[in-house]
Amino acid sequence: MTIARSDSTTRVQTHVEPAIRALLDRLDPANRLVGGYQFGYWNADGTPAACQGKGLRPALALLSAQAVGVEPEAGVPAAAAVELAHNFSLLHDDVMDGDTERRHRPTAWTVFGVGPAVLAGDALIGLAFEALAEAPGGGPAVRRLAVDVRDLIRGQAADLEFERRDDVTLDECLTMAGNKTAALLAGSCALGALLCGGPPGLVDGLSRFGLHLGLAFQLVDDLLGIWGDPRRTGKPVGSDLRARKRSVPVVRALTDGGSAGRSLAELYRSPAPLGDDDVARATGLIEATGARDWTRRRAARETERAQAELAELDLPDHVRRELADIATFITGRDH
């Protein structure tokens, strides 16, 4: 199964993309151009493009609305909001990490400049809250998204802090991943149901499902950041290692206590930039500690926990099936 074949992703293209485009049209020309480039709707010169992301978060938000028994269109404001919030974070993340490629093309800041990319990110998060605030009964959804974005920012702040520390623990790293990625995934799974008046038990259960799903997603992302095929991921090979990121497999290796972990720590402490040979050596050291297998197993366990939460919820059969399929895709994806 791939997300591209999901019925809910077709609905994202049919209903959510037009809603996001309409929201982008509210922006001034400069921010609209950068925002639409970030979404992959058009190129830097404004000509049409087709470089969109996976559409995972809006697909989950639409399914969340359907979990309440309403038509998916009722969840469009929630779906648009989570996708806008996600791209807000990506614009800022690429600037902070100095990443030069995303989705197989140059990142927005390398094309338009740091300032315009940051401002466009600010504009997108404003549109996210507008989308929810204008929906009937959107107050609780606005509050929920605000909390999720606050957690996302907390996770990103920890990620930056970890680059300056040599004593990051595995628990700290998992907490960072939970905030940076899992919080917005949990919100994506809950926001449609919340917006559409779902009962608290259902909203909370969907949120727990999304939290485990989001942690699995980040763990797989960490693996792809080291061992992923750039032709599939759209990111340069070894970019996380070159930036000396304290991702989960790296921290698991650094805290291993063996000779490979100590050698990796020495390499990470070196003030010189890491070249291709250094990245290859670091990759081998991480694998030698067993951190790759450990991270893969932990991702599978989080997926199992997500599936267990799903099994406890009273859901329409097609919603349960699509959510379960997406959870399976998360662990097995290669991009």
N, C-alpha and C positions, 0 to 999 in steps of 0.2 A: 504493500500500500504506500502511496505517496500522497502528501497533502494536496498536490496539484489535482489529484483525481477525486478529492473529497467533494461531496455535494455542497457542503458548507463553504468550501473555497470558491466554488462556482457562484454561490450567492454573494461572497465577498466581492467578486469581480462585477456582479450584476447590480448590487445594491450599495455596497460600502464604498467602492472606488468612486462612483459618481458623487456620493455624499462628501467624501474627502476633497474631491476636486472643487466642489461648490464652496466648501469652507476655505480652501486655498485662494479662491477668487476674492475673498474678503480682504486679503492682504495687499499691501502696497506692492508695486511691480517687482522691486528688488527682492523682498522676502518671499514673494510668490515664486519667483524664478528659482531661488535656491531650494525652497521647500519642495517644489515639484521635481527638481533634479534629484533631491534626496529620495523621494518616493519612486524614482525611476519612470515618471510619467513623461518627462521630456529631457532633452539634452541641454547642455549649457547655453546653447543659442536659442532655446525655446522650441526647437523642432521635436516632433513626437519621438518617444523612445519606449522600450519595453524591457525594463530592467528591474521589475518589482521584486520584493522579497517573498518570503514563504507565505505570508498572510496567515500565520499561525494564530496570532492573538485575536484578530477580528473574527476568524473562523470559530474560535472558542467562545467569544462573546455572543455570536449568533446562536450557537448551540446552547449556551446558557439561557438565552431568552426562550428557546424552544423547550427547554427543560420545564418551564412553567406552563407549557401548553399553548403558547401563543405562536403566531406566525413569525418567522425569523425577521421580517422587516421591522418588527417592533424593537428589535435589538440593535438596529443600525446605529443610533446615536452612541451606544456603548461600544460597538465595534469600531466606529470611526475614532472615538476618544482614545481607546487603548492603542490603536495603530499610530495615531498622532503622538501620543505620549512615548511610545517605543521609538519612533524616529527622532523625537526631541532628544532622547537619551543617546541615540547613535550619533547624531550630529556633534554633540558635546564630547562623547566618548572618543570619536575619531580625532578630535582636536587634542584632547588630553593625552592620548596614547601616541599621537604622531602617525597614525595609520594612513597610508597613502592609497590604499585600494580597498574597495568594498563592492560586492556584487559584480566583480569582474570589470570595474571601471574606477577612475580616480575618485577619491573621496571629495566631498563638497568643499572642505576647507582648502584643498590643494587647487581647486578650480577657481573658487570665488574669493579666497582669503579667510583668515581665522575670524576676523570680526563679523563678516557677513554670515559665516556658518553658525557662529554662536547666536547671533541675532535671529537667524531663521529658526534655530532650535527653540529659542524663547517664544517666537511667534507660534510655533506648532503646539507647544504646551498650553498657550492661551486659547488656541482654537479647540483643543481637547476639552477644556472646561466649558467653553461656549456650547459645544455640541451637547453636553450633558445638561447644562443649566437650562437650555431651551426646550428640552424634552419634558413632557408632562410628568410630574412627580420626580423630577431629576435630582432633588436635593440630596437624598441619601447616596445616590450614585456619585455626585460631586464630592461628597465627604469621603467616600470610599476611595476614589481615585486619588484624592489629595494625600491620604495616608499611604497608599501604595507608592506614589511618586516620592514622598518623603523617605520611605524605606529604600527605594531605588537610589536616591541621592546619598543616603547613608552608606549603602553598599559601595557606591562608586568612590566615596571619600575614603572608605577603608581600603579599597583596591589601590588608590594612589598612595595612601600611607604605607601600605605593605612594601612598596617599592623601595622605601627608605629604611626598612627594618630587616634585621637578620634573625629575629626571634619569633616570627609568625608561627602560631600553632595551627594544627590541622582543624581544631574546633573553630578557631577564629576565621580560618579560610572558608569553612563550610557556612558559617554564619554570614560572611560577606557575600558568598554566592547566593544564599537564600534571600538576602536583601536586594542585591544587584539585579538578579534575574527572576527568582521565584516569586517575589512580591507582585510584580506586574502580571506574571502568568496566573497567579492566584486571583488577582483582580479581574483578569480577562475571563476566567471561568465563572466568576461570581457576578460580574457587573450587569450582564444582560438579565439575569434572574432578578437581581436587586431592582433594576430599572423597571421591570415588568411586574413588580409586586409579588415576587416569589416569597414563600414562607421562610422565616429565619433558618430553620433546620436545613432546608434545601440549599439556601445561599451559603451557609457555613460549610456544608458538606462539599459543595462544588469548590469552595475556596480551598479546603484541605486537599482535595484532589489536585487542584492547580498548583498548590505549594509543592507537593511532592513531584509533580510533573515538571515544574520549573527548575527544581534542583537537579533532576535527571537531565534536563535540557542543558543546564550550565556545565554539568560534569562532562557530557558528551562534547559540548563546545570546547571545553578545556583540552580534551583529547584531540579534537580536530585542530586546535591551535598549535599542536606540536606535530601530530602525525597525519593531518589531513592533506588531501591532494589539492593543491592550489587551483587546479582546473575545475574542481568541484566546489571548493569553499569560497573562491573569489578573493582570497587573501594570500599574501606572500608566505612561503613556507618559513616556519620558525619565527614568525613575527613576535609571538609572545615571549619566546626565549631571548630574542635580541633585545627586547625591552625589559628583560629580567623580571617578567611578571611572576608574582607569587600565586599562580593558579593552583588548583587542588592537586594535580599530579606532581607539580614541582614541590609544593610544601610537603606532600606525603613522602617524596624522595629525600628532601632536605632533613626531615625529622626521622629518617629511617634508622640512623645510628651506625650504619655500616660504612665501609670505605668508599663505596660509590656515592653515598649521600654526602660524605665529607668532601670528596673531590668536586661534586657539584657545587657545594657551598663555597669552596675556594674559587671556582670559576665565576660564580655569581658576584663574589666580592671584588674581582679584578676590575680596576678602573678603566681598562681599555675596552673599546667597543667589541662586541662579539661578532667575529667573522663567520663565514660559512663553515670552516673547520670546527670552530668553537661550538656552533649550533649543533653540528652533527655529533660532537663529543657529548654535549649536554643531553641530547636526545638519548644517546646510548646509556649514559649514566642513570637517567631517570628510569629507563626500562630495566636496567640491571637491578634496581632496588625493588622491583615488583610494583612500582607505583602505577604503571599503565594498567596492569590487570586489576589492581585494587580499585582504581577509579572506575573502570568498566563494571566491575561487580557492584560497586556502590550505586552507580547509575541504574543498573538493573534492579537493585533492591528498592530504590526510590520509585521506579516505575511500578513495581509490584505493590508498593504501598498506595500509589495513586489508584491502581486498579481495585485494591481492597476498599478504598473509600468509595469508589464508584459503585461497587457491588452493594453497598449499604443504602444507596439512594433510590427513591421511587422515581423512575424516569421513563419517558416514552422509549420504546425499543430502539427506534432509529437514532435517537440522541445518545443512548447508552453505547450503541454500536460504533457511532462515529467518534465519540470521545475515547472509547477503548482503542480504536484504530489509530487515532492520533497519538495516544500514549505509546503504542507499539512502535510507531514511526520514530518517535523521539529517540529511543534507545538505539535503533538500527540505522539512523540517518548517516550520510557521509558528507553533508554540506549544511 
